[in-house]
Amino acid sequence: MKTHVSILTGSLAALLLTFAAIAQDKAAVQGTPSQASGTVATVNGKPIPQSRLDLLVRERVAQGQQDTPELRSFLKQELINREIIQQEAVRRGLDKNPEVVMQLDMVRQGVLVAAFLQDYLRKNQPTDTALKSEYDRIKAQQGEKEYRARHILVKSEDEAKDALAQLAKGAKFETIATEKSIDTGSKGNGGDLNWAPPGRYVKPFADALTKLKKGETTKTPVQTQFGWHVIQLQDERPMKIPTFDEAKSRLVQMMSQQALQKVVADLRSKAKVTE
């Protein structure tokens, strides 16, 4: 269930962000002169509504462009070209092509889904109280220090013990990590995990890491759900935590994503799905 929800909300992220940006800039665009109820042109007797041009303008404004007469003129010509091509496609019967029909249906579905998600977020914005509570929770979880660690991750305890034996004989940690570690994300950097608070790691790893002194390596392998680790602490420093105001926009984004995952999960739980 959780996987299905994550896939759905993730695949809609770009569409939703575009939809949201357009909605946010709508007021600014509507403040410019327009004939919302009129038409911008007529092609073979079919009118192109002003609202369609305004929609394209909102999209461009959301991308950072200025709403200018030149932009509107350019987009007007684009709409005319689209209408001409669309009419020709219909004349040739392409609108009856099963694949085209399916693609049109998916586009319509995507717009409706984005509209629902945007409407839900608009009506369920996280309050400052909720944001502050989440900020305090994360802050407490992070701790007061962050650590720069290296690790060698292998599949078995024997392999981890062999790595420790090689280190005892003078082998370089980075070399063993590059050659033996199955962590593809860090082995290319000699096992370096960069700076991170202990809360970012699974508990057995974090517990072992925070007991080390600078330059020390775990004397015995550490087991997690990922395998067996040999951990080395390179350095530690006080944790720099952003203020609530600095973190607020990121918190809004995070809590909004969580809200979307929850509403999708709720809808799935009520739906009759047959696979």
Backbone hydrogen bonds in HBPLUS format (Angstrom, degrees):
<---DONOR---> <-ACCEPTOR-->    atom                        ^
c    i                          cat <-CA-CA->   ^        H-A-AA   ^      H-
h    n   atom  resd res      DA  || num        DHA   H-A  angle D-A-AA Bond
n    s   type  num  typ     dist DA aas  dist angle  dist       angle   num
A0005-VAL N   A0001-MET O   3.07 MM   4  6.33 159.6  2.11 152.2 157.7     1
A0006-SER N   A0002-LYS O   2.95 MM   4  6.14 161.7  1.98 149.6 154.4     2
A0007-ILE N   A0003-THR O   2.95 MM   4  6.14 160.8  1.99 153.7 158.7     3
A0008-LEU N   A0004-HIS O   3.05 MM   4  6.22 162.2  2.08 147.0 151.8     4
A0009-THR N   A0005-VAL O   2.96 MM   4  6.17 178.2  1.96 160.7 160.6     5
A0010-GLY N   A0006-SER O   2.88 MM   4  5.80 152.2  1.96 142.2 150.9     6
A0011-SER N   A0007-ILE O   2.94 MM   4  6.00 161.0  1.98 148.1 152.8     7
A0012-LEU N   A0008-LEU O   3.23 MM   4  6.39 133.8  2.46 142.1 153.5     8
A0013-ALA N   A0010-GLY O   3.18 MM   3  5.25 160.7  2.22 105.5 111.5     9
A0016-LEU N   A0012-LEU O   2.83 MM   4  5.93 163.2  1.86 162.4 167.7    10
A0017-LEU N   A0013-ALA O   2.90 MM   4  6.09 160.1  1.94 153.5 158.7    11
A0018-THR N   A0014-ALA O   3.06 MM   4  6.26 159.8  2.10 149.3 154.2    12
A0019-PHE N   A0015-LEU O   2.97 MM   4  6.17 162.5  2.00 147.9 153.1    13
A0020-ALA N   A0016-LEU O   2.78 MM   4  5.96 158.0  1.83 150.8 157.2    14
A0021-ALA N   A0017-LEU O   2.91 MM   4  6.06 159.3  1.95 146.5 152.0    15
A0022-ILE N   A0018-THR O   2.98 MM   4  6.20 160.2  2.02 151.5 156.6    16
A0023-ALA N   A0019-PHE O   3.00 MM   4  6.22 159.8  2.04 146.7 152.4    17
A0024-GLN N   A0020-ALA O   2.90 MM   4  6.14 154.8  1.96 150.6 157.4    18
A0025-ASP N   A0021-ALA O   3.09 MM   4  6.29 145.9  2.22 144.4 152.5    19
A0026-LYS N   A0023-ALA O   3.26 MM   3  5.09 155.4  2.33  97.2 104.5    20
A0029-VAL N   A0025-ASP O   3.14 MM   4  6.42 159.9  2.18 155.9 161.1    21
A0030-GLN N   A0026-LYS O   2.89 MM   4  6.10 159.2  1.93 155.1 161.4    22
A0031-GLY N   A0028-ALA O   3.24 MM   3  5.25 143.7  2.38  94.3 104.7    23
A0032-THR N   A0029-VAL O   2.99 MM   3  5.60 168.8  2.01 118.6 122.2    24
A0038-GLY N   A0035-GLN O   2.86 MM   3  5.22 161.7  1.89 118.3 124.6    25
A0050-GLN N   A0038-GLY O   2.91 MM  12  5.46 165.3  1.93 138.0 133.7    26
A0040-VAL N   A0048-ILE O   2.86 MM   8  5.80 161.2  1.90 171.1 177.4    27
A0048-ILE N   A0041-ALA O   2.80 MM   7  5.44 157.1  1.85 166.9 161.6    28
A0043-VAL N   A0046-LYS O   2.85 MM   3  5.12 164.9  1.87 143.0 140.3    29
A0046-LYS N   A0043-VAL O   2.89 MM   3  5.12 166.5  1.91 114.9 118.3    30
A0052-ARG N   A0049-PRO O   3.09 MM   3  5.56 142.0  2.24 108.1 117.6    31
A0053-LEU N   A0050-GLN O   3.03 MM   3  5.26 118.7  2.42 102.0 116.7    32
A0054-ASP N   A0050-GLN O   2.95 MM   4  6.31 161.0  1.99 155.4 161.3    33
A0055-LEU N   A0051-SER O   2.99 MM   4  6.16 145.9  2.11 137.8 146.3    34
A0056-LEU N   A0052-ARG O   3.20 MM   4  6.54 158.6  2.25 145.8 149.9    35
A0057-VAL N   A0053-LEU O   2.95 MM   4  6.25 156.0  2.00 152.2 159.6    36
A0058-ARG N   A0054-ASP O   2.91 MM   4  6.16 157.0  1.96 147.3 153.2    37
A0059-GLU N   A0055-LEU O   3.06 MM   4  6.37 153.0  2.13 146.8 154.0    38
A0060-ARG N   A0056-LEU O   3.05 MM   4  6.38 158.4  2.10 149.1 154.1    39
A0061-VAL N   A0057-VAL O   2.85 MM   4  6.09 160.6  1.89 156.7 162.6    40
A0062-ALA N   A0058-ARG O   2.90 MM   4  6.05 153.4  1.97 145.8 153.0    41
A0063-GLN N   A0059-GLU O   3.21 MM   4  6.49 128.1  2.49 133.6 146.5    42
A0063-GLN N   A0060-ARG O   3.03 MM   3  5.02 134.0  2.24  94.5 107.7    43
A0065-GLN N   A0060-ARG O   3.07 MM   5  5.56 161.4  2.10 146.1 140.2    44
A0064-GLY N   A0061-VAL O   2.94 MM   3  5.07 160.2  1.98 106.5 112.4    45
A0072-ARG N   A0068-THR O   3.03 MM   4  6.34 164.2  2.05 155.2 159.3    46
A0073-SER N   A0069-PRO O   2.89 MM   4  6.05 152.3  1.96 145.2 152.8    47
A0074-PHE N   A0070-GLU O   2.97 MM   4  6.20 160.2  2.01 148.5 153.6    48
A0075-LEU N   A0071-LEU O   2.91 MM   4  6.14 165.7  1.93 154.8 158.5    49
A0076-LYS N   A0072-ARG O   2.86 MM   4  5.94 145.0  1.99 140.1 150.0    50
A0077-GLN N   A0073-SER O   3.16 MM   4  6.46 157.2  2.22 146.6 150.8    51
A0078-GLU N   A0074-PHE O   3.07 MM   4  6.40 148.6  2.17 141.9 151.3    52
A0079-LEU N   A0075-LEU O   2.88 MM   4  6.16 153.9  1.95 148.1 154.2    53
A0080-ILE N   A0076-LYS O   3.00 MM   4  6.32 153.8  2.07 147.2 154.4    54
A0081-ASN N   A0077-GLN O   2.94 MM   4  6.20 162.0  1.97 148.6 153.2    55
A0082-ARG N   A0078-GLU O   2.88 MM   4  6.13 158.3  1.93 148.5 154.9    56
A0083-GLU N   A0079-LEU O   2.93 MM   4  6.15 159.9  1.97 148.8 153.6    57
A0084-ILE N   A0080-ILE O   2.97 MM   4  6.23 160.3  2.01 152.1 157.3    58
A0085-ILE N   A0081-ASN O   2.94 MM   4  6.17 166.4  1.96 154.4 157.8    59
A0086-GLN N   A0082-ARG O   2.75 MM   4  5.92 159.1  1.80 151.5 158.3    60
A0087-GLN N   A0083-GLU O   2.94 MM   4  6.07 162.9  1.97 148.3 152.4    61
A0088-GLU N   A0084-ILE O   3.09 MM   4  6.34 152.3  2.17 142.6 150.2    62
A0089-ALA N   A0085-ILE O   2.85 MM   4  6.12 153.2  1.92 149.7 157.6    63
A0090-VAL N   A0086-GLN O   2.92 MM   4  6.21 157.0  1.97 153.1 158.8    64
A0091-ARG N   A0087-GLN O   2.91 MM   4  6.12 154.3  1.98 142.5 150.2    65
A0092-ARG N   A0088-GLU O   3.03 MM   4  6.29 141.6  2.18 142.0 151.4    66
A0094-LEU N   A0089-ALA O   2.96 MM   5  5.40 152.5  2.04 163.6 155.3    67
A0093-GLY N   A0090-VAL O   2.89 MM   3  4.94 156.4  1.94 104.7 112.2    68
A0096-LYS N   A0093-GLY O   3.07 MM   3  5.61 161.7  2.10 113.6 119.4    69
A0097-ASN N   A0094-LEU O   3.07 MM   3  5.14 157.2  2.12 103.4 110.7    70
A0100-VAL N   A0097-ASN O   3.03 MM   3  5.26 115.3  2.46 104.8 120.5    71
A0101-VAL N   A0097-ASN O   2.90 MM   4  6.16 162.6  1.93 162.3 168.1    72
A0102-MET N   A0098-PRO O   2.97 MM   4  6.17 154.4  2.03 144.0 150.7    73
A0103-GLN N   A0099-GLU O   2.95 MM   4  6.21 158.0  1.99 147.1 152.8    74
A0104-LEU N   A0100-VAL O   2.91 MM   4  6.14 161.3  1.94 154.4 159.2    75
A0105-ASP N   A0101-VAL O   3.01 MM   4  6.19 152.4  2.08 143.1 150.8    76
A0106-MET N   A0102-MET O   2.95 MM   4  6.24 150.6  2.03 147.3 155.3    77
A0107-VAL N   A0103-GLN O   2.95 MM   4  6.23 153.5  2.02 148.9 155.8    78
A0108-ARG N   A0104-LEU O   3.02 MM   4  6.25 163.2  2.05 148.1 152.5    79
A0109-GLN N   A0105-ASP O   2.90 MM   4  6.11 156.0  1.95 144.0 151.2    80
A0110-GLY N   A0106-MET O   2.85 MM   4  6.04 157.8  1.90 146.2 152.1    81
A0111-VAL N   A0107-VAL O   3.01 MM   4  6.28 157.3  2.06 151.9 157.1    82
A0112-LEU N   A0108-ARG O   3.05 MM   4  6.29 160.7  2.09 150.2 155.3    83
A0113-VAL N   A0109-GLN O   2.87 MM   4  6.10 158.9  1.92 153.4 159.6    84
A0114-ALA N   A0110-GLY O   2.95 MM   4  6.10 165.5  1.97 147.8 151.9    85
A0115-ALA N   A0111-VAL O   2.90 MM   4  6.06 151.7  1.98 142.8 151.2    86
A0116-PHE N   A0112-LEU O   2.93 MM   4  6.18 155.4  1.99 146.8 152.8    87
A0117-LEU N   A0113-VAL O   2.96 MM   4  6.24 168.6  1.97 157.1 159.5    88
A0118-GLN N   A0114-ALA O   2.90 MM   4  5.99 161.8  1.93 148.6 154.0    89
A0119-ASP N   A0115-ALA O   2.94 MM   4  6.03 157.0  2.00 143.4 150.1    90
A0120-TYR N   A0116-PHE O   2.85 MM   4  6.08 154.0  1.92 149.8 157.5    91
A0121-LEU N   A0117-LEU O   2.94 MM   4  6.19 161.6  1.98 149.4 153.7    92
A0122-ARG N   A0118-GLN O   2.94 MM   4  6.12 156.4  2.00 146.2 153.1    93
A0123-LYS N   A0119-ASP O   3.12 MM   4  6.31 147.6  2.23 142.5 150.0    94
A0124-ASN N   A0120-TYR O   2.96 MM   4  6.02 116.4  2.38 138.1 154.8    95
A0124-ASN N   A0121-LEU O   3.16 MM   3  4.95 144.8  2.29  94.0 104.5    96
A0131-LEU N   A0127-THR O   2.91 MM   4  6.19 159.8  1.95 152.5 158.7    97
A0132-LYS N   A0128-ASP O   2.84 MM   4  5.98 159.3  1.89 146.7 152.1    98
A0133-SER N   A0129-THR O   2.98 MM   4  6.16 154.6  2.05 144.2 151.4    99
A0134-GLU N   A0130-ALA O   3.01 MM   4  6.24 157.4  2.06 147.1 152.6   100
A0135-TYR N   A0131-LEU O   2.88 MM   4  6.09 153.6  1.95 145.9 154.0   101
A0136-ASP N   A0132-LYS O   2.90 MM   4  6.13 161.9  1.93 151.0 154.8   102
A0137-ARG N   A0133-SER O   3.01 MM   4  6.22 152.4  2.09 142.4 150.2   103
A0138-ILE N   A0134-GLU O   2.97 MM   4  6.18 165.9  1.99 152.8 155.6   104
A0139-LYS N   A0135-TYR O   2.87 MM   4  6.00 159.3  1.91 150.2 156.9   105
A0140-ALA N   A0136-ASP O   2.98 MM   4  6.12 158.6  2.03 145.0 149.8   106
A0141-GLN N   A0137-ARG O   3.04 MM   4  6.22 148.3  2.14 141.4 150.6   107
A0142-GLN N   A0138-ILE O   2.93 MM   4  6.13 143.4  2.07 148.6 157.7   108
A0239-MET N   A0144-GLU O   2.71 MM  95  5.14 170.1  1.72 132.7 130.1   109
A0146-GLU N   A0237-ARG O   2.97 MM  91  5.72 160.4  2.01 164.8 170.7   110
A0237-ARG N   A0146-GLU O   3.09 MM  91  5.72 152.7  2.17 158.6 165.1   111
A0147-TYR N   A0196-ALA O   2.85 MM  49  5.49 167.3  1.87 145.6 141.3   112
A0196-ALA N   A0147-TYR O   2.98 MM  49  5.49 144.3  2.11 136.7 147.1   113
A0148-ARG N   A0235-ASP O   2.88 MM  87  5.21 169.8  1.89 149.3 148.0   114
A0234-GLN N   A0148-ARG O   2.78 MM  86  5.47 151.2  1.87 156.6 166.2   115
A0235-ASP N   A0148-ARG O   3.32 MM  87  5.21 152.5  2.40 135.4 139.4   116
A0193-LEU N   A0149-ALA O   2.81 MM  44  5.54 163.7  1.83 170.7 165.1   117
A0150-ARG N   A0232-GLN O   2.84 MM  82  5.12 156.3  1.90 149.6 156.9   118
A0232-GLN N   A0150-ARG O   2.91 MM  82  5.12 166.5  1.93 145.7 146.4   119
A0151-HIS N   A0191-GLY O   2.98 MM  40  4.97 140.5  2.14 116.0 126.4   120
A0152-ILE N   A0230-VAL O   2.86 MM  78  5.07 146.0  1.98 140.0 151.0   121
A0230-VAL N   A0152-ILE O   2.94 MM  78  5.07 140.1  2.10 134.9 147.1   122
A0182-ILE N   A0153-LEU O   2.73 MM  29  5.61 153.7  1.80 148.6 157.8   123
A0154-VAL N   A0228-TRP O   2.90 MM  74  5.34 164.6  1.93 154.2 158.9   124
A0228-TRP N   A0154-VAL O   2.87 MM  74  5.34 175.4  1.87 159.1 160.6   125
A0160-ALA N   A0156-SER O   3.20 MM   4  6.52 153.3  2.28 142.2 149.4   126
A0161-LYS N   A0157-GLU O   2.87 MM   4  6.16 155.7  1.93 151.8 158.6   127
A0162-ASP N   A0158-ASP O   2.90 MM   4  6.12 149.0  2.00 143.5 152.2   128
A0163-ALA N   A0159-GLU O   3.01 MM   4  6.31 149.0  2.11 142.8 150.6   129
A0164-LEU N   A0160-ALA O   3.03 MM   4  6.37 153.9  2.09 146.3 153.2   130
A0165-ALA N   A0161-LYS O   2.92 MM   4  6.19 150.2  2.01 144.8 153.1   131
A0166-GLN N   A0162-ASP O   3.01 MM   4  6.29 151.8  2.09 145.8 152.9   132
A0167-LEU N   A0163-ALA O   3.01 MM   4  6.29 152.5  2.08 145.8 153.4   133
A0168-ALA N   A0164-LEU O   2.96 MM   4  6.21 151.0  2.05 144.9 152.7   134
A0169-LYS N   A0165-ALA O   3.18 MM   4  6.45 131.0  2.44 135.9 147.9   135
A0169-LYS N   A0166-GLN O   3.14 MM   3  5.12 133.7  2.36  93.5 106.3   136
A0171-ALA N   A0166-GLN O   3.01 MM   5  5.49 158.8  2.05 150.6 144.6   137
A0170-GLY N   A0167-LEU O   2.98 MM   3  5.15 160.5  2.02 107.3 112.8   138
A0176-ILE N   A0172-LYS O   3.17 MM   4  6.54 164.9  2.19 158.8 161.4   139
A0177-ALA N   A0173-PHE O   2.95 MM   4  6.16 164.6  1.97 156.8 161.6   140
A0178-THR N   A0174-GLU O   2.96 MM   4  6.11 159.8  2.00 146.2 151.6   141
A0179-GLU N   A0175-THR O   3.01 MM   4  6.21 153.6  2.09 146.8 154.0   142
A0180-LYS N   A0176-ILE O   2.69 MM   4  5.61 163.1  1.72 157.8 162.2   143
A0181-SER N   A0177-ALA O   3.04 MM   4  4.87 146.7  2.16 119.9 129.8   144
A0186-SER N   A0183-ASP O   3.21 MM   3  5.80 151.6  2.29 114.1 120.8   145
A0187-LYS N   A0183-ASP O   2.98 MM   4  5.86 155.3  2.04 165.5 173.3   146
A0189-ASN N   A0186-SER O   2.89 MM   3  5.35 151.9  1.97 114.5 123.6   147
A0191-GLY N   A0186-SER O   2.82 MM   5  4.60 147.5  1.93 133.9 131.2   148
A0190-GLY N   A0187-LYS O   3.14 MM   3  5.06 148.7  2.24 113.2 110.1   149
A0192-ASP N   A0189-ASN O   3.30 MM   3  5.45 162.0  2.33 104.3 109.6   150
A0200-ARG N   A0197-PRO O   3.11 MM   3  5.80 167.9  2.12 120.8 124.7   151
A0201-TYR N   A0198-PRO O   3.02 MM   3  5.64 161.9  2.06 119.0 124.5   152
A0205-PHE N   A0202-VAL O   3.10 MM   3  5.60 119.0  2.49 114.1 128.0   153
A0206-ALA N   A0202-VAL O   2.96 MM   4  6.13 167.1  1.97 157.6 161.9   154
A0207-ASP N   A0203-LYS O   2.81 MM   4  5.89 167.9  1.82 162.7 165.3   155
A0208-ALA N   A0204-PRO O   3.18 MM   4  6.27 159.6  2.22 139.4 144.5   156
A0209-LEU N   A0205-PHE O   2.93 MM   4  6.10 159.9  1.97 152.4 158.7   157
A0210-THR N   A0206-ALA O   3.02 MM   4  6.14 169.0  2.03 156.1 157.4   158
A0211-LYS N   A0208-ALA O   3.34 MM   3  5.45 148.0  2.45  99.6 108.6   159
A0212-LEU N   A0209-LEU O   3.11 MM   3  5.53 159.2  2.15 112.6 119.1   160
A0216-GLU N   A0213-LYS O   2.87 MM   3  5.46 164.2  1.89 145.7 147.6   161
A0215-GLY N   A0233-LEU O   2.70 MM  18  5.46 155.3  1.76 154.6 162.0   162
A0233-LEU N   A0216-GLU O   2.98 MM  17  5.77 156.5  2.03 166.0 173.1   163
A0218-THR N   A0231-ILE O   2.85 MM  13  5.51 157.2  1.90 157.5 165.3   164
A0222-VAL N   A0229-HIS O   2.89 MM   7  4.94 162.2  1.92 141.4 147.4   165
A0229-HIS N   A0222-VAL O   2.73 MM   7  4.94 162.6  1.76 141.6 147.8   166
A0224-THR N   A0227-GLY O   2.93 MM   3  5.47 167.3  1.95 164.8 168.6   167
A0227-GLY N   A0224-THR O   3.20 MM   3  5.47 151.3  2.29 106.7 114.3   168
A0247-ALA N   A0243-THR O   2.97 MM   4  6.21 146.7  2.08 149.4 158.8   169
A0248-LYS N   A0244-PHE O   2.87 MM   4  5.74 118.5  2.25 143.9 159.3   170
A0251-LEU N   A0247-ALA O   2.90 MM   4  6.11 152.9  1.97 155.9 165.0   171
A0252-VAL N   A0248-LYS O   2.87 MM   4  6.17 155.9  1.92 155.9 162.2   172
A0253-GLN N   A0249-SER O   3.09 MM   4  6.32 160.1  2.13 143.9 148.8   173
A0254-MET N   A0250-ARG O   2.92 MM   4  6.15 160.9  1.96 148.0 153.4   174
A0255-MET N   A0251-LEU O   2.82 MM   4  5.95 172.2  1.83 156.8 158.9   175
A0256-SER N   A0252-VAL O   2.90 MM   4  5.90 147.7  2.00 143.2 152.4   176
A0257-GLN N   A0253-GLN O   3.03 MM   4  6.22 155.1  2.09 144.2 150.5   177
A0258-GLN N   A0254-MET O   3.02 MM   4  6.34 153.7  2.09 145.4 152.8   178
A0259-ALA N   A0255-MET O   2.92 MM   4  6.10 148.3  2.02 138.3 147.0   179
A0260-LEU N   A0256-SER O   2.93 MM   4  6.24 152.4  2.01 147.7 154.7   180
A0261-GLN N   A0257-GLN O   3.00 MM   4  6.28 159.2  2.04 148.5 153.9   181
A0262-LYS N   A0258-GLN O   2.99 MM   4  6.22 150.9  2.08 143.3 151.3   182
A0263-VAL N   A0259-ALA O   2.97 MM   4  6.25 162.5  2.00 151.6 155.5   183
A0264-VAL N   A0260-LEU O   2.98 MM   4  6.13 161.6  2.02 152.1 157.1   184
A0265-ALA N   A0261-GLN O   2.95 MM   4  6.06 154.6  2.02 140.4 148.0   185
A0266-ASP N   A0262-LYS O   2.84 MM   4  6.08 155.2  1.90 150.0 156.9   186
A0267-LEU N   A0263-VAL O   2.96 MM   4  6.16 157.2  2.01 144.4 150.2   187
A0268-ARG N   A0264-VAL O   2.89 MM   4  6.12 156.4  1.95 148.4 155.1   188
A0269-SER N   A0265-ALA O   2.96 MM   4  6.16 152.1  2.04 145.3 152.7   189
A0270-LYS N   A0267-LEU O   3.20 MM   3  5.29 137.3  2.39  97.1 108.5   190
A0271-ALA N   A0267-LEU O   3.07 MM   4  6.22 123.9  2.40 139.3 154.1   191
A0271-ALA N   A0268-ARG O   3.17 MM   3  5.05 140.6  2.33  95.4 106.7   192
